[in-house]
């Protein structure tokens, strides 16, 4: 695919035009643009409004701890030795947050799904994981069909933790693989041999986990298309149900620990596109369906079904087959989306815990979406989830700006990133164009200039 493009277009020129930084767009506007602390009690007021209408929520719980720093990481983490005291103190604060929510909201939120993220949720021991679920069941009501998912590091998770998670109801698990190449793992301060990952996968299957996801990352040190091809082949051999193929967000000015990486050993943008195309070809040849801009799933998986039926959603947890309209975030750095507003907990465990000790909640930032925010975000999500821009929605959302945007879309089409539908009613992202999806999405972003001024965004290639 890349070779075909370069016969008619200079790939350097395409990258120069379309390979610039762009937000991730899991929220709109992006969190780096949220400027103000929320009014006192705002999250509870929003939650009450949601509960008064009988609406369910999704639950995201952030466990910030990791036992070792991964040099590529862009998450909110705190490096701690594996001592019970950190998890115990965290659970005390989590109980206070749940108690206060339950008391102030005057009702038990009904939960459609639970996602444990981090950090590394399995930093917590099996007893602490059990205590956490007991807290949830004490203060929350779960829909009978509620799904439970968890992220983990295959290097550190233990069989007894996996058994405990399964007994607690978790059926979906995501493993942070990144790359099987030993040199790349050492460069990013990770080490999980293929045999270790295979053991974890086999343990999960024997325990009855119904969905196993692999996170892979391209753009890391010591990677090229040939070496990453071996990572993809090893991944396919383990038959994960889903694969997320993320582009590495190299932002050392924002995340100083990334300065420990050797930038000279990272693949050139040309090579990163080859890595993505090589991985795509291999996954497709083995029967995986490309989903959204950077995921793959088995055809029978619910993510593939949602994509084919135009029901795919994109949230802070990534692509999901179904989601509630509202999200309650617990733990330091967790973001809630309630009744049209984002509210972020302070990312510092100390600040978050102290606020709870003093009778508060510890939210440090918020943004209430305007009507224009919501319609533009819907347009962006339709592109990033289903790879399409429909003329009708474009005109309705962008109004007088649609004509100018259409000229930009034609430019993307000339460069092979978009293709006009046969019935001339929409623009579709091409296979070559998937890595550039966020760049196309910037056309609909009224905050794009402010975003670049306030904080750096990751490049798309």
Order of alpha helices (4+ residues) and beta strands (2+ residues): alpha-alpha-alpha-beta-beta-beta-alpha-beta-alpha-beta-alpha-beta-alpha-alpha-beta-alpha-beta-alpha-beta-beta-alpha-beta-beta-beta-beta-beta-alpha-beta-alpha-beta-alpha-alpha-beta-beta-alpha-alpha
